[in-house]
């Protein structure tokens, strides 16, 4: 599939390829789309968390902190 991305995007792709990290234009675009997908999923998780907090479904930070510290053996702060 051939896609016209525009000169600015073409330049960004060329810069990534010149770095030696990528071997083809397709690889650069593939990686960019994968990262975009991950970014969108992260934003959805954040939005869901905010909605839950607004609905009162969260728990006090002190409770979370104590559980986290106990789980990972982190001493309490003075």
Residue, then its C-alpha position, 0 to 999 in steps of 0.5 A: x500500500x502506498x501512502x503519501x505522508x507529506x514532506x514533514x513526515x517523510x523527513x522525520x522518517x528519513x531522520x529515523x532511518x539515518x540513525x541506523x535504528x530502522x532498516x525500512x520506512x515501513x519499520x518506522x511507520x509500524x513502530x510509530x503506529x504501535x507506539x500510538x496504539x500504546x499511548x491511546x491505551x494508556x490515555x484510556x486507562x488514565x481516563x477510566x481511573x479519573x472517572x472511577x475516582x470522581x465516582x468515589x471508587x478509589x481508595x485513600x492514598x495512605x491505604x495504597x501506600x501501606x500495601x505497596x510498601x508491604x508488598x515490595x519491602x519498602x520501609x515507611x518514610x519518617 
